Amino acid sequence: MAAIQDLLADKLAETLDSAARCADAATSENYDRLEFGLHELEELAARVCGSHQNWRPLVAKLRGGAALTPEEIASLRALVVGDAEAFLKYDQEHDRATAELDQLIDRIRQIEAAELTPESVMQLRVLCQDAHGPLAAAAHYLDGKERIQRFDAATQGNIDRDAAHLLAGMIEDMLR
């Protein structure tokens, strides 16, 4: 486990160096490098999170139909929806994204109400491109919220056999 944490620390330093290069020189190449570094950093962080506990006994209990203790449910929750819970703490970001998206949609409505000209069609194209960012942020937030709700519903009381097998499979997939 120490080796993967060292790898994570190295990737973290490398990614922060990439971010500093972006601040020094805003080029598409620097931002592409930062995007790639952030993606790798995210994957390594997920591996480190998964490596902190031996999940095999929990998977065996889920597959065998045994009841989980409250501590095991908490561990399962941290693994399955912990990232979503952390993300939801940034509720201001969701509000900002939906407000920005609303403004862009209003501007698109204005184009619809006017005569379509080559200039307005180009503006429409740009507005649609600009909407991708806040739309993705809003959808990501709602996906996390809904994933937590589904997890809570699936783990209320006794976990049924299908949900237990689904959760076991999710854990195995996450830790590969």
Secondary structure as UniProt FT lines:
FT   HELIX           2..24
FT   HELIX           28..51
FT   HELIX           56..64
FT   HELIX           70..88
FT   HELIX           91..113
FT   HELIX           118..154
FT   HELIX           161..174
//
